[in-house]
Amino acid sequence: MFKNVIVAVDGSEASNAAIDLAASLCGTSDARLTVCHVLQMPRPAHDAGGFAREQMMSEEVHAGHEILKAAQERAQTRGVAAEVVLQTGSVADGLFEEAKERGCEAIVMGSRGRGALARAVLGSVVSDVISKSPIPVIVAPHPHG
């Protein structure tokens, strides 16, 4: 069992599987679980004097907080209290920064269940994290196999 785990969430079924796995890895009530959502801010096609960017940022931040709230509640139903954090930038960098700051022993992420061709064409956030991580990365299997 781990004493300090960080789990990446995005509100998907795959991240729900990651929350479940992270909660089971924490096991005891004295373990710490950090739930992290990383905002990757899209750029609007037309900036309209900054308004579009601010509006998009506001909407993304609100959605991020909703994702974190749902993830925290899911962890609590599995008997684990979780702290939440909202980061911006690349998923890998956001996770690594939080994991280092909090002294986490492992990162848990959900698998998207993509095939080899999709991974090759689209890239994979999970692969990026695994290849750069200074601590173990545990990937929860996709909920639908």
Residue frames relative to the residue before (quaternion, step in Angstrom):
aa qw qx qy qz dx dy dz
M 1.0000 0.0000 0.0000 0.0000 0.00 0.00 0.00
F 0.3647 -0.7190 0.5539 0.2079 3.51 -1.20 0.62
K 0.3909 -0.7153 0.5320 0.2289 3.54 -1.21 0.53
N 0.8076 0.1082 -0.0159 0.5796 3.59 1.17 -0.51
V 0.0671 0.8150 -0.5588 0.1378 3.55 -0.30 1.34
I 0.1695 -0.7406 0.6371 0.1297 3.55 -1.21 0.60
V 0.1109 -0.7878 0.6040 0.0463 3.57 -0.98 0.87
A 0.3345 -0.7305 0.5663 0.1839 3.54 -0.98 0.96
V 0.0336 -0.8092 0.5866 -0.0066 3.58 -0.91 0.93
D 0.0588 -0.7890 0.6103 0.0396 3.52 -1.25 0.60
G 0.6176 -0.5822 0.3310 0.4124 3.57 1.27 0.24
S 0.5475 0.6289 -0.3879 0.3927 3.59 1.26 -0.05
E 0.6641 -0.4603 0.3927 0.4392 3.56 -1.35 0.12
A 0.6300 0.5448 -0.3336 0.4416 3.58 1.03 -0.78
S 0.6857 0.4531 -0.3064 0.4802 3.60 0.94 -0.77
N 0.5728 0.5558 -0.3865 0.4622 3.62 1.15 -0.46
A 0.6304 0.5139 -0.3264 0.4816 3.58 1.04 -0.77
A 0.6384 0.5238 -0.3231 0.4622 3.59 1.06 -0.74
I 0.6202 0.5289 -0.3398 0.4691 3.61 1.02 -0.76
D 0.6563 0.5166 -0.3092 0.4548 3.57 0.90 -0.94
L 0.6697 0.4882 -0.2968 0.4745 3.57 0.94 -0.90
A 0.6516 0.5178 -0.3178 0.4542 3.60 0.91 -0.90
A 0.6439 0.5148 -0.3228 0.4648 3.59 0.97 -0.82
S 0.6724 0.4795 -0.3100 0.4711 3.59 0.94 -0.78
L 0.6360 0.5211 -0.3321 0.4623 3.61 1.08 -0.62
C 0.6186 0.5348 -0.3443 0.4613 3.58 1.14 -0.61
G 0.1572 -0.8723 0.4519 0.1005 3.53 1.13 -0.71
T 0.8347 0.1758 -0.0718 0.5169 3.58 0.41 -1.17
S 0.6237 -0.5814 0.3853 0.3528 3.54 -1.23 0.48
D 0.6679 0.4925 -0.3234 0.4547 3.60 1.16 -0.35
A 0.4996 0.6300 -0.4397 0.4003 3.61 1.25 0.05
R 0.3298 -0.7368 0.5601 0.1861 3.55 -1.22 0.62
L 0.0753 -0.7749 0.6269 0.0297 3.54 -0.98 0.91
T 0.1079 -0.7667 0.6311 0.0474 3.54 -0.87 1.01
V 0.1934 -0.7579 0.6165 0.0903 3.54 -0.88 1.03
C 0.0555 -0.8297 0.5546 -0.0313 3.57 -0.62 1.15
H 0.0637 -0.7508 0.6566 0.0335 3.54 -0.98 0.95
V 0.1698 -0.7945 0.5788 0.0703 3.56 -0.83 1.02
L 0.2905 -0.7509 0.5740 0.1494 3.53 -0.77 1.12
Q 0.0938 -0.7421 0.6615 0.0544 3.52 -0.92 0.96
M 0.2358 -0.8419 0.4730 0.1087 3.53 -0.01 1.32
P 0.3122 -0.7378 0.5677 0.1893 3.58 -0.74 1.06
R 0.3888 -0.6903 0.5514 0.2613 3.54 -1.18 0.50
P 0.4305 -0.6919 0.5032 0.2877 3.60 -0.84 0.89
A 0.5857 -0.5949 0.4230 0.3525 3.55 -1.15 0.68
H 0.7789 0.0866 -0.0359 0.6201 3.56 1.08 -0.75
D 0.3846 -0.7938 0.4340 0.1835 3.56 -0.62 1.13
A 0.1742 -0.8267 0.5226 0.1144 3.66 1.09 -0.38
G 0.7265 -0.4648 0.2548 0.4373 3.56 0.80 1.00
G 0.7157 -0.4541 0.2612 0.4618 3.60 1.06 0.56
F 0.5295 0.6532 -0.4130 0.3498 3.60 1.16 -0.42
A 0.6600 0.5181 -0.3222 0.4383 3.59 0.86 -0.94
R 0.6535 0.5101 -0.3157 0.4615 3.57 0.94 -0.87
E 0.6683 0.4959 -0.3031 0.4643 3.60 0.89 -0.88
Q 0.6446 0.5178 -0.3167 0.4649 3.58 0.99 -0.82
M 0.6614 0.4978 -0.3056 0.4705 3.58 0.93 -0.90
M 0.6406 0.5247 -0.3206 0.4600 3.57 0.97 -0.87
S 0.6534 0.5195 -0.3088 0.4559 3.57 0.91 -0.91
E 0.6726 0.4920 -0.2924 0.4692 3.59 0.93 -0.90
E 0.6661 0.5015 -0.3008 0.4629 3.58 0.96 -0.84
V 0.6369 0.5153 -0.3247 0.4727 3.59 1.01 -0.79
H 0.6441 0.5117 -0.3212 0.4692 3.59 0.94 -0.87
A 0.6645 0.4910 -0.3050 0.4736 3.60 0.89 -0.93
G 0.6333 0.5429 -0.3272 0.4439 3.59 1.00 -0.78
H 0.6587 0.4969 -0.3055 0.4752 3.57 0.99 -0.83
E 0.6285 0.5235 -0.3346 0.4679 3.60 1.05 -0.69
I 0.6318 0.5228 -0.3205 0.4742 3.59 1.00 -0.83
L 0.6738 0.4979 -0.2925 0.4610 3.58 0.92 -0.92
K 0.6341 0.5317 -0.3297 0.4545 3.58 0.98 -0.83
A 0.6707 0.4903 -0.2975 0.4704 3.59 0.90 -0.92
A 0.6519 0.5163 -0.3111 0.4601 3.59 1.00 -0.81
Q 0.6404 0.5211 -0.3170 0.4668 3.57 1.00 -0.85
E 0.6532 0.5015 -0.3093 0.4755 3.58 0.97 -0.82
R 0.6328 0.5253 -0.3362 0.4588 3.60 0.99 -0.78
A 0.6497 0.5041 -0.3179 0.4720 3.60 0.94 -0.85
Q 0.6546 0.5216 -0.3159 0.4468 3.58 0.95 -0.86
T 0.6443 0.5099 -0.3355 0.4608 3.61 1.02 -0.68
R 0.6805 0.4383 -0.2754 0.5187 3.57 1.29 -0.31
G 0.6158 -0.6196 0.3100 0.3753 3.55 1.28 0.41
V 0.6439 0.4976 -0.3273 0.4802 3.59 1.21 0.33
A 0.3253 -0.7178 0.5822 0.2000 3.56 -0.83 1.00
A 0.0941 -0.8163 0.5696 0.0185 3.56 -0.88 0.92
E 0.3137 -0.6810 0.6260 0.2145 3.51 -1.17 0.73
V 0.2298 -0.7759 0.5706 0.1401 3.58 -1.11 0.61
V 0.0263 -0.7843 0.6199 0.0026 3.53 -1.20 0.64
L 0.2130 -0.7510 0.6162 0.1044 3.52 -1.08 0.87
Q 0.0787 -0.7958 0.6004 -0.0054 3.56 -0.75 1.13
T 0.2250 -0.7394 0.6067 0.1860 3.58 -1.29 0.19
G 0.6171 0.5421 -0.4175 0.3887 3.54 -1.22 0.51
S 0.7472 -0.3145 0.2604 0.5244 3.55 -1.08 -0.67
V 0.5919 -0.5852 0.4174 0.3646 3.56 -1.10 0.70
A 0.6603 0.5169 -0.3200 0.4411 3.59 0.84 -0.95
D 0.6968 0.4730 -0.2906 0.4542 3.59 0.76 -0.99
G 0.6454 0.5258 -0.3200 0.4523 3.59 0.97 -0.83
L 0.6685 0.4921 -0.2951 0.4731 3.57 0.95 -0.89
F 0.6678 0.5066 -0.3106 0.4482 3.57 0.89 -0.92
E 0.6388 0.5329 -0.3256 0.4494 3.58 0.97 -0.85
E 0.6909 0.4626 -0.2779 0.4811 3.58 0.87 -0.95
A 0.6451 0.5286 -0.3297 0.4425 3.59 0.91 -0.87
K 0.6645 0.4939 -0.3020 0.4724 3.57 0.94 -0.86
E 0.6742 0.5109 -0.2981 0.4423 3.57 0.86 -0.99
R 0.7563 0.3842 -0.1915 0.4937 3.57 1.02 -0.82
G 0.4465 -0.7142 0.4414 0.3093 3.60 1.24 -0.04
C 0.2313 0.8073 -0.5129 0.1782 3.59 1.06 0.71
E 0.4006 -0.7292 0.5182 0.1983 3.53 -1.15 0.76
A 0.8055 0.0436 0.0034 0.5909 3.59 1.20 -0.48
I 0.2878 -0.7025 0.6255 0.1799 3.50 -1.35 0.51
V 0.1218 -0.7741 0.6173 0.0698 3.57 -0.95 0.89
M 0.0064 0.7910 -0.6101 0.0457 3.56 -0.94 0.96
G 0.4499 -0.6615 0.5262 0.2883 3.53 -1.27 0.39
S 0.4124 -0.6802 0.5501 0.2542 3.53 -1.21 0.59
R 0.4120 -0.7136 0.5138 0.2389 3.55 -0.98 0.78
G 0.3917 -0.7428 0.4690 0.2736 3.57 1.18 -0.30
R 0.3341 0.7510 -0.5062 0.2608 3.61 1.12 0.54
G 0.4881 -0.6344 0.5152 0.3062 3.51 -1.24 0.53
A 0.7184 -0.4587 0.3093 0.4217 3.56 -1.30 0.24
L 0.6545 0.5175 -0.3261 0.4443 3.60 0.92 -0.82
A 0.6600 0.4990 -0.3120 0.4670 3.60 0.90 -0.89
R 0.6345 0.5220 -0.3300 0.4648 3.60 1.00 -0.80
A 0.6700 0.5084 -0.3018 0.4490 3.56 0.93 -0.90
V 0.7119 0.4448 -0.2562 0.4794 3.58 0.95 -0.85
L 0.7851 0.3665 -0.1717 0.4687 3.57 0.80 -1.03
G 0.3992 -0.6701 0.5180 0.3512 3.55 1.11 -0.56
S 0.2330 -0.7783 0.5675 0.1336 3.57 -1.20 0.17
V 0.4460 -0.6801 0.5173 0.2663 3.53 -0.81 1.03
V 0.6407 0.5275 -0.3286 0.4509 3.58 0.95 -0.85
S 0.6564 0.5056 -0.3138 0.4638 3.60 0.91 -0.87
D 0.6259 0.5384 -0.3270 0.4599 3.57 1.03 -0.80
V 0.6707 0.4885 -0.2954 0.4735 3.57 0.90 -0.95
I 0.6572 0.5167 -0.3182 0.4471 3.59 0.86 -0.93
S 0.7072 0.4861 -0.2804 0.4300 3.58 0.84 -0.95
K 0.7655 0.3704 -0.1927 0.4896 3.61 1.13 -0.56
S 0.5383 0.6918 -0.3804 0.2949 3.58 1.20 -0.38
P 0.3524 -0.7314 0.5460 0.2069 3.56 -0.98 0.88
I 0.7305 0.3098 -0.2054 0.5729 3.61 1.29 -0.15
P 0.6736 -0.5021 0.3340 0.4272 3.62 -1.18 0.35
V 0.1842 -0.7388 0.6395 0.1063 3.54 -1.17 0.77
I 0.1261 -0.7847 0.6061 0.0319 3.54 -0.75 1.10
V 0.1787 -0.8058 0.5612 0.0618 3.57 -0.66 1.14
A 0.3352 -0.7322 0.5619 0.1894 3.54 -0.73 1.12
P 0.4917 -0.6598 0.4673 0.3232 3.58 -0.90 0.81
H 0.5931 -0.5634 0.4334 0.3782 3.55 -1.15 0.63
P 0.5398 -0.6750 0.3916 0.3157 3.61 -0.83 0.93
H 0.7390 0.3721 -0.2292 0.5127 3.61 1.15 -0.41
G 0.6689 -0.5254 0.2942 0.4358 3.52 1.15 0.62
